[in-house]
Amino acid sequence: MGASVLRGMLRQGLRTRLQEMERALRKVVGRGPRREYVLWSLFLGVACVFLWSAFSGPQGAVGFLKLRGSLRQLEAENRALLLQNPALEKEVYLLRNSPAYMEKVAREEYGYTHEGEMVYTFSDAHPAVGEKATEEESEEKVPTPP
């Protein structure tokens, strides 16, 4: 075989090999945009799921804002209760150590009286215009001096 025949065969083999490579390259290039589209779609889907979970639910931003609001409310209630503590401590001390204060509370809050005392209660409630007072209301009313 001569050198020219070998060259011809080599050229023919190279041509077929180049044609095969060209076809394979076209297949890959033809799939490239589709594959890229699928990858971007998948990435955007995962990003949307991540953002949705980050902003919703008890562990998300909305839950965080609700918790922060309730924390502020509880802190305000705590401050108000701390301001009431000294007055309550004073009242507890007086109830434990002062018989006069104890008697005052018993009379005002629970209506206790000494033997032989009478309690009068006055009501500021007046019947509306056009309504008649009930028998109890008319009996309970005590005329006030002018």
C-alpha positions in Angstrom: 0.0 0.0 0.0 1.2 3.3 -0.9 1.4 6.4 1.1 -1.3 8.1 -0.9 -3.7 5.2 -0.2 -2.9 5.5 3.5 -3.5 9.2 3.4 -6.8 8.7 1.7 -8.0 6.2 4.3 -6.8 8.4 7.1 -8.6 11.4 5.6 -11.8 9.3 5.2 -11.5 8.1 8.8 -10.9 11.6 10.1 -13.9 12.9 8.1 -16.3 10.3 9.5 -14.9 10.8 13.0 -15.3 14.6 12.6 -18.9 14.1 11.3 -19.7 11.9 14.3 -18.2 14.5 16.7 -20.2 17.2 14.9 -23.4 15.3 15.4 -22.7 14.6 19.0 -21.8 18.3 19.6 -25.1 19.4 18.0 -27.0 17.1 20.3 -25.2 18.5 23.3 -25.6 22.1 22.2 -29.2 21.4 21.3 -29.9 20.1 24.8 -27.9 22.9 26.5 -30.6 25.6 26.7 -33.2 23.0 27.8 -31.0 21.7 30.5 -30.2 25.2 31.6 -33.9 26.1 31.6 -34.6 23.0 33.8 -31.8 23.9 36.2 -32.9 27.5 36.5 -36.5 26.4 37.1 -35.4 24.0 39.8 -33.3 26.7 41.4 -36.2 29.2 41.4 -38.5 26.5 42.8 -36.1 25.8 45.7 -35.6 29.5 46.3 -39.4 30.1 46.4 -39.9 27.2 48.9 -37.1 28.5 51.0 -38.5 32.1 51.1 -42.0 30.8 51.8 -40.8 28.8 54.8 -38.7 31.7 56.0 -41.6 34.1 56.1 -44.5 31.8 57.1 -45.1 29.5 60.0 -44.2 29.8 63.6 -40.4 29.8 62.9 -40.7 32.4 60.1 -40.6 36.2 60.1 -44.4 36.5 60.7 -44.1 34.3 63.8 -41.1 36.3 64.9 -43.0 39.6 64.6 -45.9 38.1 66.6 -43.6 36.9 69.3 -41.9 40.3 69.5 -45.2 42.0 69.9 -46.3 39.7 72.7 -42.9 40.2 74.3 -43.4 43.9 74.4 -46.9 43.5 75.8 -45.6 41.2 78.6 -42.8 43.6 79.4 -45.3 46.4 79.8 -47.5 44.3 82.0 -44.4 43.4 84.1 -43.5 47.0 84.5 -47.1 47.8 85.7 -47.0 45.0 88.1 -43.7 46.1 89.5 -45.1 49.5 90.1 -48.0 47.9 92.1 -45.7 45.9 94.3 -44.8 48.6 96.9 -48.5 49.5 97.4 -49.4 45.8 97.8 -46.5 45.2 100.2 -47.7 48.2 102.3 -51.3 46.8 102.3 -50.1 43.4 103.4 -48.1 44.9 106.2 -51.0 47.0 107.4 -53.4 44.0 107.2 -51.0 41.9 109.3 -50.0 44.6 111.8 -52.8 47.2 112.1 -56.1 46.2 113.7 -57.6 49.6 112.7 -56.8 49.1 109.0 -58.1 45.5 109.2 -61.4 46.8 110.6 -61.6 49.5 107.9 -61.1 46.9 105.1 -63.7 44.5 106.7 -66.3 47.3 106.9 -65.7 48.8 103.4 -65.2 45.6 101.3 -67.2 43.0 103.2 -69.9 45.1 104.9 -69.1 44.1 108.5 -70.7 46.1 111.3 -70.5 46.2 115.0 -73.4 45.0 117.0 -76.3 47.4 117.0 -75.0 49.5 114.0 -77.1 50.2 110.9 -75.7 50.6 107.4 -77.3 53.0 105.0 -76.5 52.7 101.3 -77.2 55.5 98.9 -77.6 55.0 95.2 -77.0 57.6 92.5 -79.1 55.7 90.0 -82.2 57.6 88.9 -84.9 56.2 86.6 -84.9 57.4 83.0 -87.4 60.0 81.9 -90.8 58.4 81.5 -90.0 55.3 83.6 -91.5 54.7 87.0 -89.3 53.8 90.0 -89.9 50.3 91.4 -91.3 49.9 94.9 -87.9 49.0 96.3 -86.3 52.1 94.7 -89.0 54.4 96.0 -88.7 52.9 99.5 -84.9 53.1 99.5 -84.7 56.7 98.5 -84.1 59.0 101.3 -85.0 62.7 100.8 -81.9 64.9 100.9 -82.1 68.2 102.7 -82.1 71.4 100.5 
